[in-house]
């Protein structure tokens, strides 16, 4: 059984006690010269786009994506495992760079808390990371809302383009959980206050502007992507873009600094590139292409993280992000926890914001084995892309060795590498076994492949993901979805890759189905185009793009002490 002292300090206490290196020193050790940096204080810096070309001559790093099995609502620790792995590689005498998404402040003040890692495997300063950082999310919010304002202004001044207001899909965004803003009416009041219509707010992480940032390869490419964003359709069915509204240029100006990745460090001074933060269920769920193109030349290993499970963020990493970046992964780490496999046994109910069921914390290898189908399916998903899977057992204090042994057996029988990691408690030293196994996996030959070809019809692409990745038998389309697909083929979007927006709590589209469901049909109720991001996405189920706060959100516990220090952040 893994043991942790009851006096184990909080994440914030550990982060605050850290001895941080000057960010220029972190950069210099990774081959980033000072003229490529724009410092934001002593411990954060923006990295110039020029770094991509400056580092091109250096050997390419081994490229590792960290994903997970289907998570519980509490998450299984992908970020902290990625941090621990990078620190573990350093302990093994290798150099590593991390490329991670920026956390949204909504979850920070909600139930989930921050996203800087945990224990002795964190990105620091964690307060800075979780609260604003360098303002990239605010830039996304401003650019997105500028387009919304110009759209409503166009309607107010006569609607010269002939936009059918019933087709407008461009809502406003804010980086906060606020359920009261999900559905609103704009334009109320006097005639000069605009044209009344129903609309709403999404959280900033759901903005297509943020996805465009994540997939852009340069500022010029971002300009093109922002100009292509479709906000609605005219009465004769023509898509209306940001450039039609003459908003693309100003949006790009707002995003001019946001295009630059943010450089930070782990507790053990490993360089970390933080950039972009799109949702993992309705969008790509990955950090930026630019950060990866910088990081690939900075060290022996580049480690990035994909949102949620291998069926979600990793599928989009392989099928979308790798297509745009031109980079191919050498290995994929699948994070698994005892509690997640017990949850997939179907014998327990895990609810965000509530303690785990007491019986779930008892030693019970049989429950772990009962949930094994989910792990096996995710190993199969990774293998379907021709990439070597490494199962990382993220050890929790209440785990038992017998439960870890079951996971090891399952992984080994499925042909995956496997290691137990205690990085939360022990930092890089606790991840040395994982680092060693990842090195071994990266030395193996890969036969990287996509799930579908871009010249296939949109329906064939969606069918390929549903059947080959999720394990569905069929895809059923609502009549409106059929019409959407036919229209997008005519409008020239047939060459786009596809995303399926679905729950992250099951490999299927039904969050109540645990393990690895079979014999089910994926229901597609609507299909939309994210023309700026460059993909078509099908909506399977109800997706919340604006979370709400719990009865007792984390914000209630966050404060400033008498010395001006932040307290209650986790």
GUROLO-352646 format. One record per residue (C-alpha): residue in one letter; residue number from 0; x, z, y. Coordinates in nm, 3 decimals, always signed. Layout:
BEGIN
 rest  nr      xx      zz      yy
    A NUM       X       Z       Y
...
END
This chain:
BEGIN
 rest  nr      xx      zz      yy
    X   0  +0.000  +0.000  +0.000
    X   1  +0.128  -0.091  +0.344
    X   2  +0.157  +0.217  +0.563
    X   3  +0.159  +0.245  +0.941
    X   4  +0.198  +0.572  +1.128
    X   5  -0.115  +0.705  +1.295
    X   6  +0.093  +0.722  +1.611
    X   7  +0.159  +0.347  +1.607
    X   8  +0.153  +0.245  +1.974
    X   9  -0.105  +0.008  +2.121
    X  10  -0.024  -0.357  +2.186
    X  11  -0.015  -0.291  +2.559
    X  12  +0.219  +0.008  +2.517
    X  13  +0.455  -0.200  +2.300
    X  14  +0.449  -0.489  +2.546
    X  15  +0.507  -0.264  +2.846
    X  16  +0.807  -0.097  +2.679
    X  17  +0.972  -0.430  +2.600
    X  18  +1.308  -0.526  +2.745
    X  19  +1.233  -0.876  +2.870
    X  20  +1.503  -1.129  +2.939
    X  21  +1.501  -1.325  +3.267
    X  22  +1.303  -1.641  +3.200
    X  23  +1.595  -1.857  +3.318
    X  24  +1.810  -1.705  +3.042
    X  25  +1.541  -1.776  +2.780
    X  26  +1.523  -2.135  +2.903
    X  27  +1.899  -2.187  +2.913
    X  28  +1.939  -2.064  +2.555
    X  29  +1.684  -2.328  +2.449
    X  30  +1.851  -2.611  +2.640
    X  31  +1.615  -2.612  +2.939
    X  32  +1.828  -2.625  +3.252
    X  33  +1.725  -2.433  +3.560
    X  34  +1.637  -2.745  +3.760
    X  35  +1.355  -2.809  +3.511
    X  36  +1.192  -2.473  +3.590
    X  37  +0.951  -2.358  +3.858
    X  38  +0.964  -1.976  +3.837
    X  39  +0.650  -1.763  +3.863
    X  40  +0.824  -1.427  +3.900
    X  41  +1.103  -1.312  +3.664
    X  42  +0.932  -1.372  +3.331
    X  43  +0.718  -1.688  +3.360
    X  44  +0.806  -2.042  +3.467
    X  45  +0.647  -2.383  +3.477
    X  46  +0.844  -2.652  +3.293
    X  47  +0.876  -2.994  +3.453
    X  48  +0.741  -3.301  +3.273
    X  49  +1.095  -3.438  +3.304
    X  50  +1.197  -3.203  +3.024
    X  51  +1.045  -3.444  +2.770
    X  52  +1.298  -3.714  +2.863
    X  53  +1.584  -3.467  +2.926
    X  54  +1.558  -3.333  +2.568
    X  55  +1.500  -3.666  +2.392
    X  56  +1.860  -3.696  +2.281
    X  57  +1.858  -3.365  +2.093
    X  58  +1.778  -3.341  +1.719
    X  59  +1.408  -3.302  +1.650
    X  60  +1.290  -2.963  +1.532
    X  61  +1.109  -2.907  +1.205
    X  62  +0.741  -2.909  +1.305
    X  63  +0.515  -2.635  +1.164
    X  64  +0.144  -2.582  +1.233
    X  65  -0.009  -2.237  +1.178
    X  66  -0.372  -2.240  +1.066
    X  67  -0.586  -2.013  +0.849
    X  68  -0.855  -1.981  +0.589
    X  69  -1.212  -1.951  +0.722
    X  70  -1.186  -1.644  +0.944
    X  71  -1.408  -1.342  +0.977
    X  72  -1.558  -1.289  +1.326
    X  73  -1.259  -1.062  +1.395
    X  74  -0.996  -1.332  +1.339
    X  75  -0.711  -1.313  +1.089
    X  76  -0.405  -1.311  +1.314
    X  77  -0.283  -1.669  +1.347
    X  78  -0.119  -1.609  +1.684
    X  79  +0.063  -1.294  +1.579
    X  80  +0.172  -1.465  +1.256
    X  81  +0.307  -1.762  +1.453
    X  82  +0.497  -1.521  +1.680
    X  83  +0.625  -1.323  +1.383
    X  84  +0.738  -1.641  +1.207
    X  85  +0.934  -1.757  +1.510
    X  86  +1.102  -1.417  +1.535
    X  87  +1.165  -1.414  +1.160
    X  88  +1.338  -1.752  +1.177
    X  89  +1.566  -1.612  +1.447
    X  90  +1.651  -1.320  +1.218
    X  91  +1.745  -1.578  +0.954
    X  92  +1.989  -1.741  +1.196
    X  93  +1.765  -2.028  +1.307
    X  94  +1.629  -2.110  +1.650
    X  95  +1.257  -2.151  +1.705
    X  96  +1.014  -2.239  +1.983
    X  97  +0.644  -2.155  +1.992
    X  98  +0.373  -2.377  +2.143
    X  99  +0.045  -2.188  +2.187
    X 100  -0.288  -2.219  +2.367
    X 101  -0.359  -2.016  +2.677
    X 102  -0.624  -1.749  +2.616
    X 103  -0.952  -1.758  +2.801
    X 104  -1.040  -1.452  +3.009
    X 105  -1.395  -1.455  +2.869
    X 106  -1.293  -1.321  +2.526
    X 107  -1.033  -1.093  +2.688
    X 108  -1.313  -0.906  +2.866
    X 109  -1.554  -0.952  +2.575
    X 110  -1.514  -0.846  +2.210
    X 111  -1.207  -1.032  +2.087
    X 112  -0.965  -0.901  +2.348
    X 113  -0.647  -1.083  +2.444
    X 114  -0.462  -1.350  +2.251
    X 115  -0.096  -1.257  +2.298
    X 116  -0.040  -1.150  +1.937
    X 117  -0.025  -0.794  +1.814
    X 118  +0.211  -0.504  +1.753
    X 119  +0.574  -0.612  +1.750
    X 120  +0.487  -0.982  +1.735
    X 121  +0.359  -1.058  +2.083
    X 122  +0.407  -1.296  +2.373
    X 123  +0.507  -1.105  +2.684
    X 124  +0.426  -1.008  +2.952
    X 125  +0.092  -0.980  +2.768
    X 126  -0.102  -0.876  +3.081
    X 127  +0.012  -1.191  +3.260
    X 128  -0.075  -1.414  +2.964
    X 129  -0.424  -1.270  +2.920
    X 130  -0.511  -1.254  +3.291
    X 131  -0.479  -1.584  +3.484
    X 132  -0.116  -1.669  +3.389
    X 133  -0.019  -1.941  +3.642
    X 134  -0.373  -2.050  +3.720
    X 135  -0.411  -2.350  +3.487
    X 136  -0.760  -2.245  +3.379
    X 137  -0.860  -2.206  +3.742
    X 138  -0.736  -2.559  +3.809
    X 139  -0.943  -2.689  +3.517
    X 140  -1.244  -2.499  +3.651
    X 141  -1.196  -2.640  +4.002
    X 142  -1.143  -3.000  +3.884
    X 143  -1.443  -2.982  +3.653
    X 144  -1.670  -2.834  +3.920
    X 145  -1.550  -3.083  +4.181
    X 146  -1.682  -3.360  +3.957
    X 147  -2.011  -3.172  +3.920
    X 148  -2.037  -3.131  +4.296
    X 149  -1.966  -3.500  +4.359
    X 150  -2.223  -3.596  +4.098
    X 151  -2.494  -3.388  +4.264
    X 152  -2.383  -3.512  +4.604
    X 153  -2.425  -3.870  +4.482
    X 154  -2.780  -3.793  +4.370
    X 155  -2.855  -3.629  +4.705
    X 156  -2.734  -3.928  +4.905
    X 157  -2.957  -4.185  +4.739
    X 158  -2.817  -4.230  +4.385
    X 159  -2.666  -4.572  +4.452
    X 160  -2.542  -4.599  +4.092
    X 161  -2.892  -4.548  +3.953
    X 162  -2.804  -4.245  +3.741
    X 163  -3.084  -4.127  +3.515
    X 164  -3.075  -3.751  +3.579
    X 165  -3.226  -3.688  +3.234
    X 166  -2.902  -3.815  +3.075
    X 167  -2.660  -3.603  +3.279
    X 168  -2.441  -3.401  +3.043
    X 169  -2.183  -3.272  +3.292
    X 170  -2.249  -2.903  +3.354
    X 171  -2.043  -2.655  +3.553
    X 172  -1.784  -2.414  +3.408
    X 173  -1.648  -2.065  +3.467
    X 174  -1.381  -1.875  +3.273
    X 175  -1.603  -1.581  +3.188
    X 176  -1.864  -1.486  +2.927
    X 177  -2.197  -1.498  +3.111
    X 178  -2.510  -1.575  +2.910
    X 179  -2.729  -1.570  +3.222
    X 180  -2.566  -1.898  +3.331
    X 181  -2.634  -2.092  +3.011
    X 182  -2.943  -2.259  +3.156
    X 183  -3.003  -2.287  +3.530
    X 184  -3.176  -2.504  +3.787
    X 185  -2.963  -2.647  +4.067
    X 186  -3.077  -2.794  +4.398
    X 187  -3.351  -2.541  +4.474
    X 188  -3.432  -2.459  +4.834
    X 189  -3.466  -2.695  +5.128
    X 190  -3.433  -3.073  +5.098
    X 191  -3.077  -3.057  +5.230
    X 192  -2.981  -2.830  +4.938
    X 193  -2.975  -3.114  +4.687
    X 194  -3.187  -3.269  +4.412
    X 195  -3.346  -3.010  +4.182
    X 196  -3.262  -3.055  +3.816
    X 197  -3.198  -2.843  +3.510
    X 198  -2.834  -2.777  +3.424
    X 199  -2.612  -2.489  +3.317
    X 200  -2.263  -2.345  +3.283
    X 201  -2.012  -2.359  +2.998
    X 202  -1.701  -2.147  +2.963
    X 203  -1.389  -2.320  +3.098
    X 204  -1.235  -2.350  +2.749
    X 205  -1.523  -2.586  +2.665
    X 206  -1.444  -2.824  +2.952
    X 207  -1.346  -3.181  +2.870
    X 208  -1.098  -3.154  +3.158
    X 209  -0.911  -2.895  +2.950
    X 210  -0.913  -3.121  +2.644
    X 211  -0.784  -3.410  +2.855
    X 212  -0.502  -3.181  +2.970
    X 213  -0.423  -3.088  +2.610
    X 214  -0.403  -3.451  +2.495
    X 215  -0.241  -3.610  +2.801
    X 216  +0.114  -3.739  +2.760
    X 217  +0.193  -3.752  +3.133
    X 218  +0.036  -3.702  +3.475
    X 219  -0.045  -4.074  +3.486
    X 220  -0.214  -4.050  +3.147
    X 221  -0.410  -3.746  +3.266
    X 222  -0.525  -3.947  +3.569
    X 223  -0.661  -4.220  +3.341
    X 224  -0.832  -3.969  +3.113
    X 225  -1.000  -3.783  +3.398
    X 226  -1.124  -4.109  +3.548
    X 227  -1.282  -4.209  +3.213
    X 228  -1.491  -3.892  +3.175
    X 229  -1.858  -3.985  +3.127
    X 230  -2.107  -3.761  +3.309
    X 231  -2.430  -3.944  +3.224
    X 232  -2.593  -4.286  +3.207
    X 233  -2.774  -4.521  +3.441
    X 234  -3.135  -4.622  +3.390
    X 235  -3.013  -4.937  +3.214
    X 236  -2.788  -4.741  +2.978
    X 237  -2.448  -4.793  +3.140
    X 238  -2.211  -4.493  +3.121
    X 239  -2.123  -4.334  +3.456
    X 240  -1.763  -4.213  +3.483
    X 241  -1.571  -3.984  +3.715
    X 242  -1.407  -4.293  +3.864
    X 243  -1.752  -4.445  +3.928
    X 244  -1.815  -4.134  +4.139
    X 245  -1.467  -4.173  +4.297
    X 246  -1.373  -3.824  +4.176
    X 247  -1.086  -3.896  +3.933
    X 248  -0.809  -3.901  +4.192
    X 249  -0.900  -3.570  +4.355
    X 250  -0.943  -3.408  +4.014
    X 251  -0.591  -3.517  +3.922
    X 252  -0.451  -3.373  +4.244
    X 253  -0.602  -3.036  +4.152
    X 254  -0.441  -3.065  +3.806
    X 255  -0.099  -3.174  +3.932
    X 256  +0.071  -2.840  +3.856
    X 257  -0.147  -2.758  +3.555
    X 258  +0.010  -3.053  +3.368
    X 259  +0.333  -2.851  +3.341
    X 260  +0.365  -2.616  +3.040
    X 261  +0.425  -2.245  +3.101
    X 262  +0.739  -2.088  +2.956
    X 263  +0.726  -1.727  +2.833
    X 264  +0.897  -1.528  +2.556
    X 265  +0.823  -1.313  +2.254
    X 266  +0.923  -0.948  +2.229
    X 267  +1.246  -1.072  +2.066
    X 268  +1.313  -1.335  +2.338
    X 269  +1.200  -1.642  +2.142
    X 270  +1.083  -1.911  +2.389
    X 271  +0.708  -1.975  +2.403
    X 272  +0.536  -2.271  +2.567
    X 273  +0.181  -2.178  +2.668
    X 274  -0.033  -2.474  +2.766
    X 275  -0.404  -2.568  +2.759
    X 276  -0.672  -2.384  +2.565
    X 277  -0.961  -2.600  +2.443
    X 278  -1.231  -2.454  +2.216
    X 279  -1.170  -2.490  +1.844
    X 280  -1.529  -2.550  +1.733
    X 281  -1.650  -2.817  +1.979
    X 282  -1.312  -2.955  +2.094
    X 283  -0.959  -2.995  +1.959
    X 284  -0.857  -2.628  +1.943
    X 285  -0.488  -2.705  +1.998
    X 286  -0.229  -2.653  +2.269
    X 287  -0.093  -2.950  +2.458
    X 288  +0.084  -3.263  +2.343
    X 289  +0.325  -3.229  +2.637
    X 290  +0.429  -2.878  +2.528
    X 291  +0.501  -3.006  +2.178
    X 292  +0.698  -3.303  +2.309
    X 293  +0.911  -3.059  +2.510
    X 294  +0.940  -2.803  +2.231
    X 295  +1.040  -3.054  +1.963
    X 296  +1.381  -3.084  +2.132
    X 297  +1.440  -2.717  +2.209
    X 298  +1.528  -2.562  +1.872
    X 299  +1.554  -2.591  +1.494
    X 300  +1.183  -2.520  +1.447
    X 301  +0.877  -2.587  +1.660
    X 302  +0.579  -2.372  +1.561
    X 303  +0.232  -2.442  +1.697
    X 304  -0.108  -2.296  +1.620
    X 305  -0.443  -2.467  +1.556
    X 306  -0.772  -2.288  +1.619
    X 307  -0.986  -2.131  +1.346
    X 308  -0.941  -2.257  +0.987
    X 309  -0.775  -2.562  +0.836
    X 310  -1.115  -2.738  +0.836
    X 311  -1.137  -2.699  +1.215
    X 312  -0.828  -2.684  +1.438
    X 313  -0.585  -2.809  +1.174
    X 314  -0.801  -3.111  +1.087
    X 315  -0.801  -3.203  +1.458
    X 316  -0.430  -3.129  +1.484
    X 317  -0.361  -3.379  +1.206
    X 318  -0.621  -3.646  +1.291
    X 319  -0.614  -3.630  +1.674
    X 320  -0.317  -3.448  +1.819
    X 321  -0.058  -3.600  +1.586
    X 322  -0.198  -3.946  +1.654
    X 323  -0.149  -3.897  +2.028
    X 324  +0.190  -3.725  +2.014
    X 325  +0.342  -3.939  +1.739
    X 326  +0.483  -3.621  +1.582
    X 327  +0.436  -3.544  +1.213
    X 328  +0.433  -3.190  +1.069
    X 329  +0.678  -3.072  +0.805
    X 330  +0.469  -2.777  +0.681
    X 331  +0.146  -2.589  +0.747
    X 332  +0.113  -2.211  +0.733
    X 333  -0.224  -2.082  +0.611
    X 334  -0.284  -1.727  +0.734
    X 335  -0.491  -1.516  +0.495
    X 336  -0.594  -1.152  +0.498
    X 337  -0.735  -0.927  +0.231
    X 338  -1.041  -0.853  +0.443
    X 339  -1.120  -1.223  +0.487
    X 340  -1.114  -1.294  +0.114
    X 341  -1.328  -0.986  +0.051
    X 342  -1.573  -1.120  +0.310
    X 343  -1.582  -1.453  +0.125
    X 344  -1.683  -1.271  -0.192
    X 345  -2.027  -1.251  -0.032
    X 346  -2.043  -0.877  -0.097
    X 347  -1.984  -0.761  +0.262
    X 348  -2.110  -0.837  +0.609
    X 349  -1.854  -0.840  +0.890
    X 350  -1.991  -0.820  +1.245
    X 351  -1.780  -0.869  +1.558
    X 352  -1.757  -0.548  +1.761
    X 353  -1.848  -0.322  +1.466
    X 354  -1.624  -0.137  +1.217
    X 355  -1.564  -0.297  +0.878
    X 356  -1.788  -0.166  +0.596
    X 357  -1.611  +0.141  +0.447
    X 358  -1.626  -0.002  +0.092
    X 359  -1.435  -0.307  +0.214
    X 360  -1.132  -0.085  +0.285
    X 361  -1.113  +0.049  -0.070
    X 362  -0.872  -0.093  -0.328
    X 363  -1.056  -0.371  -0.506
    X 364  -0.857  -0.672  -0.631
    X 365  -1.173  -0.809  -0.795
    X 366  -1.335  -0.858  -0.453
    X 367  -1.027  -1.047  -0.335
    X 368  -1.040  -1.270  -0.639
    X 369  -1.414  -1.327  -0.585
    X 370  -1.339  -1.481  -0.245
    X 371  -1.052  -1.696  -0.369
    X 372  -1.245  -2.024  -0.359
    X 373  -1.207  -2.032  +0.018
    X 374  -0.828  -2.003  +0.001
    X 375  -0.806  -2.269  -0.267
    X 376  -1.018  -2.507  -0.058
    X 377  -0.799  -2.462  +0.250
    X 378  -0.486  -2.526  +0.044
    X 379  -0.654  -2.846  -0.077
    X 380  -0.737  -2.944  +0.283
    X 381  -0.373  -2.908  +0.391
    X 382  -0.254  -3.103  +0.088
    X 383  -0.500  -3.384  +0.169
    X 384  -0.283  -3.462  +0.473
    X 385  +0.033  -3.481  +0.260
    X 386  +0.175  -3.159  +0.409
    X 387  +0.325  -2.863  +0.219
    X 388  +0.110  -2.548  +0.250
    X 389  +0.257  -2.199  +0.293
    X 390  +0.019  -1.907  +0.244
    X 391  +0.111  -1.622  +0.481
    X 392  -0.047  -1.291  +0.383
    X 393  -0.092  -1.107  +0.712
    X 394  -0.059  -0.750  +0.587
    X 395  -0.289  -0.488  +0.737
    X 396  -0.225  -0.110  +0.718
    X 397  -0.508  -0.053  +0.468
    X 398  -0.406  -0.326  +0.223
    X 399  -0.299  -0.247  -0.132
    X 400  -0.015  -0.415  -0.321
    X 401  -0.256  -0.503  -0.604
    X 402  -0.467  -0.704  -0.357
    X 403  -0.163  -0.890  -0.227
    X 404  -0.064  -0.973  -0.585
    X 405  -0.401  -1.140  -0.642
    X 406  -0.351  -1.359  -0.334
    X 407  +0.001  -1.451  -0.450
    X 408  -0.131  -1.555  -0.791
    X 409  -0.408  -1.766  -0.639
    X 410  -0.167  -1.943  -0.404
    X 411  +0.097  -2.007  -0.669
    X 412  -0.155  -2.148  -0.917
    X 413  -0.278  -2.381  -0.639
    X 414  +0.079  -2.500  -0.586
    X 415  +0.139  -2.337  -0.248
    X 416  +0.433  -2.134  -0.126
    X 417  +0.339  -1.774  -0.044
    X 418  +0.486  -1.472  +0.135
    X 419  +0.371  -1.131  +0.256
    X 420  +0.444  -1.069  +0.623
    X 421  +0.451  -0.732  +0.803
    X 422  +0.538  -0.881  +1.142
    X 423  +0.281  -0.672  +1.331
    X 424  +0.456  -0.352  +1.225
    X 425  +0.812  -0.479  +1.191
    X 426  +0.846  -0.779  +1.423
    X 427  +1.086  -1.051  +1.311
    X 428  +1.229  -0.836  +1.031
    X 429  +0.883  -0.819  +0.877
    X 430  +0.855  -1.199  +0.874
    X 431  +1.191  -1.283  +0.717
    X 432  +1.036  -1.355  +0.378
    X 433  +0.783  -1.585  +0.544
    X 434  +1.056  -1.756  +0.744
    X 435  +1.257  -1.819  +0.427
    X 436  +0.956  -1.969  +0.250
    X 437  +0.870  -2.189  +0.551
    X 438  +1.228  -2.320  +0.556
    X 439  +1.193  -2.411  +0.191
    X 440  +0.861  -2.589  +0.250
    X 441  +1.008  -2.785  +0.541
    X 442  +1.288  -2.911  +0.319
    X 443  +1.040  -3.081  +0.087
    X 444  +0.941  -3.443  +0.130
    X 445  +0.610  -3.507  +0.304
    X 446  +0.376  -3.802  +0.277
    X 447  +0.175  -3.745  +0.593
    X 448  -0.158  -3.927  +0.612
    X 449  -0.477  -3.924  +0.817
    X 450  -0.827  -3.871  +0.680
    X 451  -0.946  -4.206  +0.817
    X 452  -0.824  -4.516  +0.996
    X 453  -0.917  -4.573  +1.360
    X 454  -1.063  -4.918  +1.294
    X 455  -1.324  -4.775  +1.055
    X 456  -1.684  -4.749  +1.184
    X 457  -1.772  -4.416  +1.346
    X 458  -2.007  -4.327  +1.061
    X 459  -1.734  -4.384  +0.804
    X 460  -1.498  -4.154  +0.996
    X 461  -1.756  -3.877  +1.012
    X 462  -1.836  -3.922  +0.643
    X 463  -1.467  -3.901  +0.554
    X 464  -1.424  -3.564  +0.730
    X 465  -1.750  -3.424  +0.591
    X 466  -1.671  -3.518  +0.231
    X 467  -1.291  -3.514  +0.209
    X 468  -1.226  -3.210  +0.432
    X 469  -1.541  -2.997  +0.425
    X 470  -1.654  -3.083  +0.072
    X 471  -2.005  -3.201  +0.168
    X 472  -2.194  -3.442  -0.053
    X 473  -2.367  -3.636  +0.224
    X 474  -2.416  -3.664  +0.601
    X 475  -2.773  -3.674  +0.737
    X 476  -2.830  -3.808  +1.090
    X 477  -3.123  -3.727  +1.316
    X 478  -3.282  -4.043  +1.461
    X 479  -3.132  -3.968  +1.803
    X 480  -2.785  -3.934  +1.646
    X 481  -2.829  -4.273  +1.477
    X 482  -2.913  -4.425  +1.816
    X 483  -2.615  -4.253  +1.979
    X 484  -2.374  -4.392  +1.720
    X 485  -2.510  -4.745  +1.753
    X 486  -2.486  -4.724  +2.133
    X 487  -2.126  -4.597  +2.125
    X 488  -2.023  -4.882  +1.896
    X 489  -2.170  -5.128  +2.150
    X 490  -2.007  -4.950  +2.446
    X 491  -1.661  -4.989  +2.293
    X 492  -1.595  -4.637  +2.164
    X 493  -1.576  -4.737  +1.797
    X 494  -1.193  -4.712  +1.794
    X 495  -1.202  -4.346  +1.898
    X 496  -1.118  -4.069  +1.650
    X 497  -1.400  -3.824  +1.578
    X 498  -1.464  -3.450  +1.596
    X 499  -1.741  -3.258  +1.423
    X 500  -1.864  -2.961  +1.624
    X 501  -1.973  -2.698  +1.373
    X 502  -1.948  -2.328  +1.297
    X 503  -1.603  -2.182  +1.237
    X 504  -1.742  -1.911  +1.006
    X 505  -1.789  -2.143  +0.707
    X 506  -1.630  -2.459  +0.576
    X 507  -1.987  -2.592  +0.576
    X 508  -2.216  -2.623  +0.879
    X 509  -2.406  -2.308  +0.777
    X 510  -2.229  -1.986  +0.888
    X 511  -2.401  -1.788  +0.610
    X 512  -2.233  -1.991  +0.334
    X 513  -1.909  -1.824  +0.229
    X 514  -1.628  -1.932  -0.002
    X 515  -1.614  -2.308  -0.061
    X 516  -1.974  -2.437  -0.065
    X 517  -2.058  -2.748  -0.267
    X 518  -2.370  -2.961  -0.304
    X 519  -2.463  -2.948  +0.063
    X 520  -2.541  -3.206  +0.332
    X 521  -2.392  -3.207  +0.682
    X 522  -2.676  -3.237  +0.937
    X 523  -2.580  -3.427  +1.254
    X 524  -2.841  -3.372  +1.524
    X 525  -2.660  -3.534  +1.816
    X 526  -2.352  -3.745  +1.890
    X 527  -2.169  -3.747  +2.225
    X 528  -1.861  -3.918  +2.366
    X 529  -1.572  -3.738  +2.530
    X 530  -1.433  -4.055  +2.683
    X 531  -1.168  -3.878  +2.890
    X 532  -1.038  -3.677  +2.598
    X 533  -1.069  -3.990  +2.386
    X 534  -1.297  -3.904  +2.094
    X 535  -1.659  -3.913  +1.978
    X 536  -1.804  -3.584  +1.860
    X 537  -2.096  -3.511  +1.632
    X 538  -2.288  -3.186  +1.673
    X 539  -2.383  -3.014  +1.348
    X 540  -2.576  -2.695  +1.420
    X 541  -2.614  -2.485  +1.732
    X 542  -2.294  -2.450  +1.935
    X 543  -2.259  -2.183  +2.201
    X 544  -2.048  -2.324  +2.485
    X 545  -2.110  -2.016  +2.701
    X 546  -2.055  -1.687  +2.516
    X 547  -2.231  -1.365  +2.617
    X 548  -2.092  -1.015  +2.656
    X 549  -2.159  -0.750  +2.393
    X 550  -2.343  -0.427  +2.469
    X 551  -2.007  -0.254  +2.520
    X 552  -1.758  -0.528  +2.620
    X 553  -1.385  -0.470  +2.650
    X 554  -1.423  -0.499  +3.028
    X 555  -1.573  -0.148  +3.032
    X 556  -1.241  -0.005  +2.911
    X 557  -1.003  -0.205  +3.129
    X 558  -0.887  -0.034  +3.447
    X 559  -0.594  +0.059  +3.670
    X 560  -0.425  +0.400  +3.640
    X 561  -0.291  +0.615  +3.926
    X 562  +0.037  +0.419  +3.925
    X 563  -0.133  +0.080  +3.941
    X 564  -0.072  -0.006  +3.575
    X 565  -0.334  -0.188  +3.369
    X 566  -0.493  +0.023  +3.095
    X 567  -0.736  -0.064  +2.818
    X 568  -0.620  -0.423  +2.765
    X 569  -0.573  -0.521  +2.402
END
